[in-house]
Amino acid sequence: MNQRKSAVILGAQWGDEGKGKIVDVLSEKFSVVARYAGGHNAGHTVIIKGKKFVLQLIPCGVLRPECKGVIGNGVVLDPMAFLSEVKKLKDAGLTVDGQLFISNRAQVILPYHRMIELAAENAPGRTKIGTTSRGIGPAYEDKMHRSGLRVVDLLNSALLRTHIENACHEKNTIAHALFGTEPLDPKTMYEEYSRAAEQIAPFVTDTAVMLNHAIDNGEKVMFEGAQGALLDIDHGTYPFVTSSSSTAGGAVTGTGVGPTRIGTVIGVTKAYVTRVGEGPFPTEIHDSTSDLLRARGQEYGAVTGRPRRCGWLDLPLLRYSNMINGTEWLVVTKMDVMDECAEIPVCTGYKINGKVTDVIPADMPGYNAIEPIYTKLKGWNSSTEGITEFDKLPQLAQDYLKFIEQESGAKIGMVSTGPDRDQTMTLPAFEEALQA
């Protein structure tokens, strides 16, 4: 059986690499797109013929009528956010019923998760992580504490009532004692979420069975990452990370599809790097060039609107990401944003406490001690916007891409030269691999 029909697609750094658009473009070649981690803190923006869609929980595949969307067991589901997103898609004339599925094993976010996160993030003396305060982290905490509520339990009215009563008693007591927070009413919460459960029920199934059957039947399945590899709870820039496994390994645990059934891993990187929120960023730009990239690239969070920090491409970071994910193919986005840069520094190594290395450190003191070693490349100073053939790119833009490919250890398969679905080039070798 040709297992190369399935692929993981994920962000190579700290998220916001443009995965939404790339998943949308590639979903034309896949029957199913499955989200495997994160929650509604992951904003995926897709622009189709000038019309903008911002998806948070729902996989981008649903924007194509022939593609099914799956929310896997590794995702934490906010029922209200999900229903709101479904309504927006229906209002836009898209078909969702019979096309979108939720794992019965996914964990549920409830209002007390948001209460705890918001209070903790703003508590005096606490190191700010820069979360979206949507309850994602506390929901994963409850999952690991084995005290969470799963979607299958959400649909059990008696169990839901008992769970909410017990959880509210515990969380209200903790939040009030630690942060002085006003208590939440379990009765109101139960009524609201039992109504939501009725609306969610038609979408719920055993998605592990569904995905494995799809692969058995020769269908192509894409596993869609959220956030980015360097926000992974184990392999990222801890503690400034997300609460789930956002690397390729998370696709296995977050969907119930075994590792031998995944054919390839596609990493998405911008032609530069951005980061939202707190945390280390070795190649961050601290002059007006950052403002230029932010303005040209519209670098503001799709969900939060927060301005993104901008920096030069960091090859040690990209090589590490490619290694831990087993990345075979790279997609480079936002090439056109660099069109006005006369010179483009690329970080090719680090100096840490006087020693040259290309291995990224595990600890914050190590990150804080990094001095990036830059190779300066000439900018192409001409427009690449909308170019869809590699040979038609300016020679210096081609050289930049070849340099990334040579230094990163992964092959470049696609290049994005603008925000719209059509402003994308697919290189022949990648096209061939997708058809295999």
Secondary structure as UniProt FT lines:
FT   HELIX           3..5
FT   STRAND          7..11
FT   HELIX           19..26
FT   HELIX           27..29
FT   STRAND          32..35
FT   TURN            40..41
FT   STRAND          44..48
FT   TURN            49..50
FT   STRAND          51..55
FT   HELIX           60..63
FT   TURN            65..66
FT   STRAND          68..71
FT   TURN            73..74
FT   STRAND          75..77
FT   HELIX           79..91
FT   TURN            92..93
FT   TURN            97..99
FT   STRAND          100..103
FT   TURN            104..105
FT   STRAND          107..108
FT   HELIX           111..121
FT   TURN            124..125
FT   HELIX           136..144
FT   TURN            145..146
FT   HELIX           151..154
FT   HELIX           157..179
FT   HELIX           186..200
FT   HELIX           201..203
FT   STRAND          204..205
FT   HELIX           207..216
FT   TURN            217..218
FT   STRAND          221..224
FT   HELIX           229..231
FT   TURN            233..235
FT   TURN            238..239
FT   HELIX           249..253
FT   TURN            254..256
FT   HELIX           259..261
FT   STRAND          264..270
FT   STRAND          273..275
FT   TURN            282..283
FT   HELIX           288..297
FT   TURN            302..304
FT   STRAND          309..311
FT   HELIX           315..325
FT   STRAND          329..333
FT   HELIX           335..338
FT   TURN            339..340
FT   STRAND          343..352
FT   TURN            353..354
FT   STRAND          355..357
FT   HELIX           364..368
FT   STRAND          370..378
FT   TURN            385..386
FT   HELIX           390..392
FT   HELIX           395..408
FT   STRAND          411..416
FT   TURN            421..422
FT   STRAND          424..426
FT   HELIX           428..435
//
